[in-house]
Amino acid sequence: MAIMIHHSPPCLQDIFHRGLVPCTPRKLQKGEFLWRSDDSHPYCYLIGSGLIKLCVQTADGRERTLLFYTRGAFFGIQYWSGAKKTYTSAIAMLPTSLYAAEPEKVYEFILATPQLARALTGYLVHHIYAEAREIVDFSSSNTDEKLAALLVILAEEYLQGRRGEALIPLKNDELANLVGACRNSVYNVLSSFQKRNLVRKQRGHVAIIDVDRLREFQRALKAGDCVD
């Protein structure tokens, strides 16, 4: 199962980008861990660009994707009560830039900036609601719905020019891992998307031909209005 959490309030992105709260810019290479299970976790993060996957190891040793964070996501906030060890691992699925800050420093800034407290409270409420909604949606979604939703989010990160094209640098097995499906299922779904002229399969990449059309197709899938 993959849960998509993104879009923080503009003021949150602004305070990190402008350095209004003490923070450290970080860059992760594809495949690099932000943290591993049982690591102490003294920071919260805001993503400038890229994709972070949150996952756990199951009892039989398999990896299970819980959710992933994209541009604008503010996360790690569950550890504001102190540096605690985690049960999850966070891995960069694409080259990712982010800001790391000590929760205490963010909290001090919030206390000194009352207008931010309202925005942050609104974000936390939205975050909880969105996560619960996506859990329900993804538990009942099939592979084509999950993959279409993922590609729409990634397209916003990789949109190039005015033609509405985007080149997603992920292989089939990486996409399968993110949506909790087998590689063959993802291959078959991408083939059906290609027949609809929504994407073009390439070695190690997926080219989205028209982001707007893919977005409309994804909405139709979710509403149950799309038939072969």
Secondary structure per residue as TSV (DSSP state, phi and psi in degrees):
chain	resnum	aa	ss	phi	psi
A	1	M	-	360.0	137.7
A	2	A	-	-125.4	132.0
A	3	I	-	-113.2	132.8
A	4	M	E	-101.2	115.5
A	5	I	E	-122.9	123.6
A	6	H	-	-160.3	178.9
A	7	H	-	68.9	90.7
A	8	S	-	-91.8	165.0
A	9	P	-	-58.6	144.4
A	10	P	H	-54.0	-36.4
A	11	C	H	-66.6	-32.1
A	12	L	H	-66.3	-45.3
A	13	Q	H	-61.1	-38.4
A	14	D	H	-66.1	-42.7
A	15	I	H	-67.1	-31.1
A	16	F	H	-75.9	-46.4
A	17	H	H	-61.8	-38.5
A	18	R	T	-87.9	-3.8
A	19	G	T	72.1	26.0
A	20	L	S	-70.0	-26.5
A	21	V	S	-112.8	136.7
A	22	P	-	-56.9	122.8
A	23	C	-	-152.7	164.4
A	24	T	E	-120.2	118.0
A	25	P	E	-65.9	137.9
A	26	R	E	-132.8	150.4
A	27	K	E	-126.4	131.0
A	28	L	E	-114.0	138.3
A	29	Q	-	-81.1	158.5
A	30	K	T	-56.6	128.6
A	31	G	T	91.8	-7.9
A	32	E	-	-80.3	141.0
A	33	F	E	-82.4	133.4
A	34	L	E	-81.1	-42.3
A	35	W	E	-153.7	160.3
A	36	R	-	-114.6	160.0
A	37	S	T	-57.7	141.2
A	38	D	T	74.9	3.0
A	39	D	-	-72.0	148.5
A	40	S	E	-70.7	153.6
A	41	H	E	-137.2	83.3
A	42	P	-	-90.8	5.6
A	43	Y	-	-126.5	158.3
A	44	C	E	-114.7	163.6
A	45	Y	E	-138.0	151.7
A	46	L	E	-129.8	129.7
A	47	I	E	-87.8	128.0
A	48	G	E	-85.8	-40.4
A	49	S	E	-161.6	156.8
A	50	G	S	110.0	-158.4
A	51	L	-	-151.7	124.4
A	52	I	E	-113.8	130.7
A	53	K	E	-103.5	133.4
A	54	L	E	-105.1	127.8
A	55	C	E	-145.1	166.5
A	56	V	E	-133.9	160.3
A	57	Q	E	-95.7	127.6
A	58	T	-	-79.1	171.0
A	59	A	T	-60.2	-29.1
A	60	D	T	-91.5	10.9
A	61	G	S	89.1	1.8
A	62	R	-	-85.9	156.0
A	63	E	E	-92.6	133.5
A	64	R	E	-121.2	121.7
A	65	T	E	-76.8	128.6
A	66	L	E	-95.5	-49.1
A	67	L	E	-164.4	171.9
A	68	F	E	-141.0	151.7
A	69	Y	E	-114.3	137.7
A	70	T	-	-120.1	-171.8
A	71	R	T	-50.8	132.0
A	72	G	T	92.8	-9.7
A	73	A	-	-70.3	135.5
A	74	F	E	-113.5	114.4
A	75	F	E	-143.9	174.1
A	76	G	-	86.9	4.6
A	77	I	G	-72.6	-16.9
A	78	Q	G	-68.2	-10.7
A	79	Y	G	-103.0	18.3
A	80	W	T	-65.9	-19.0
A	81	S	T	-75.9	-4.7
A	82	G	S	143.2	167.7
A	83	A	-	-73.8	108.7
A	84	K	E	-117.7	156.5
A	85	K	E	-75.7	150.8
A	86	T	-	-104.3	158.1
A	87	Y	S	-98.7	-8.0
A	88	T	S	-109.7	168.7
A	89	S	E	-121.2	144.9
A	90	A	E	-120.1	123.6
A	91	I	E	-128.4	137.3
A	92	A	E	-76.0	118.3
A	93	M	S	-88.4	-15.1
A	94	L	S	-140.3	162.5
A	95	P	-	-53.6	127.5
A	96	T	E	-131.5	134.1
A	97	S	E	-111.1	139.2
A	98	L	E	-153.5	170.5
A	99	Y	E	-114.9	133.7
A	100	A	E	-111.5	132.7
A	101	A	E	-138.3	148.0
A	102	E	-	-72.6	129.9
A	103	P	H	-53.2	-36.1
A	104	E	H	-62.6	-36.9
A	105	K	H	-68.7	-40.1
A	106	V	H	-64.2	-42.5
A	107	Y	H	-63.3	-41.2
A	108	E	H	-62.0	-39.7
A	109	F	H	-65.9	-39.1
A	110	I	H	-62.9	-43.8
A	111	L	H	-62.4	-34.1
A	112	A	H	-84.3	-7.7
A	113	T	-	-133.1	80.2
A	114	P	H	-56.0	-34.0
A	115	Q	H	-64.4	-25.2
A	116	L	H	-73.5	-29.7
A	117	A	H	-58.9	-40.5
A	118	R	H	-65.5	-43.5
A	119	A	H	-64.0	-41.3
A	120	L	H	-68.2	-40.3
A	121	T	H	-61.0	-43.2
A	122	G	H	-61.5	-39.4
A	123	Y	H	-65.4	-42.8
A	124	L	H	-63.1	-41.6
A	125	V	H	-62.9	-45.1
A	126	H	H	-61.3	-42.2
A	127	H	H	-59.5	-47.2
A	128	I	H	-64.9	-44.7
A	129	Y	H	-64.6	-44.9
A	130	A	H	-64.5	-39.2
A	131	E	H	-65.4	-44.6
A	132	A	H	-62.6	-41.4
A	133	R	H	-64.5	-42.7
A	134	E	H	-68.4	-33.5
A	135	I	H	-59.7	-45.5
A	136	V	H	-65.1	-46.3
A	137	D	H	-61.8	-47.5
A	138	F	H	-72.3	-29.8
A	139	S	H	-65.7	-25.9
A	140	S	T	-108.4	3.1
A	141	S	-	-91.4	149.8
A	142	N	-	-93.6	178.8
A	143	T	H	-63.3	-38.8
A	144	D	H	-66.9	-36.1
A	145	E	H	-66.1	-44.8
A	146	K	H	-63.4	-44.5
A	147	L	H	-68.7	-40.5
A	148	A	H	-61.2	-42.9
A	149	A	H	-63.6	-41.5
A	150	L	H	-64.3	-45.3
A	151	L	H	-65.2	-34.3
A	152	V	H	-63.0	-44.2
A	153	I	H	-65.5	-44.4
A	154	L	H	-66.8	-31.8
A	155	A	H	-61.8	-34.9
A	156	E	H	-63.5	-30.3
A	157	E	H	-77.6	-32.7
A	158	Y	H	-115.9	15.3
A	159	L	E	-60.8	132.6
A	160	Q	E	-123.0	120.7
A	161	G	T	66.4	-162.8
A	162	R	T	-92.7	-7.3
A	163	R	T	-82.3	-5.5
A	164	G	T	74.9	28.1
A	165	E	E	-103.1	150.7
A	166	A	E	-146.6	138.5
A	167	L	E	-109.7	114.5
A	168	I	E	-98.1	115.3
A	169	P	-	-85.5	57.7
A	170	L	-	-129.4	140.6
A	171	K	-	-83.7	167.6
A	172	N	H	-58.5	-41.1
A	173	D	H	-69.2	-30.2
A	174	E	H	-70.5	-41.5
A	175	L	H	-63.6	-40.8
A	176	A	H	-61.7	-41.1
A	177	N	H	-61.9	-40.1
A	178	L	H	-69.8	-35.9
A	179	V	H	-98.1	2.5
A	180	G	T	69.1	42.2
A	181	A	-	-131.1	167.7
A	182	C	-	-80.6	159.3
A	183	R	H	-61.7	-39.1
A	184	N	H	-64.5	-37.5
A	185	S	H	-63.6	-43.1
A	186	V	H	-64.8	-41.4
A	187	Y	H	-59.0	-44.0
A	188	N	H	-66.9	-40.0
A	189	V	H	-66.5	-43.8
A	190	L	H	-61.4	-36.5
A	191	S	H	-63.0	-40.2
A	192	S	H	-69.1	-36.3
A	193	F	H	-65.3	-36.7
A	194	Q	H	-67.0	-38.2
A	195	K	H	-63.4	-28.5
A	196	R	T	-84.7	2.1
A	197	N	T	63.1	33.9
A	198	L	S	-94.3	-36.7
A	199	V	E	-135.1	167.4
A	200	R	E	-132.2	119.1
A	201	K	E	-74.5	134.1
A	202	Q	E	-135.2	161.7
A	203	R	T	-65.2	113.8
A	204	G	T	78.3	2.1
A	205	H	E	-143.6	163.5
A	206	V	E	-127.2	122.6
A	207	A	E	-95.5	121.2
A	208	I	E	-88.8	118.4
A	209	I	S	-74.4	-41.8
A	210	D	-	-144.2	105.6
A	211	V	H	-63.2	-40.4
A	212	D	H	-62.8	-43.1
A	213	R	H	-66.7	-37.9
A	214	L	H	-64.3	-40.0
A	215	R	H	-63.0	-42.4
A	216	E	H	-64.9	-40.7
A	217	F	H	-63.5	-41.9
A	218	Q	H	-63.2	-39.8
A	219	R	H	-65.1	-39.1
A	220	A	H	-66.1	-40.0
A	221	L	H	-60.7	-45.3
A	222	K	H	-64.3	-35.1
A	223	A	H	-83.4	-7.2
A	224	G	T	77.1	20.7
A	225	D	-	-97.5	-0.1
A	226	C	-	-104.2	123.5
A	227	V	-	-127.6	152.4
A	228	D	-	-75.7	360.0
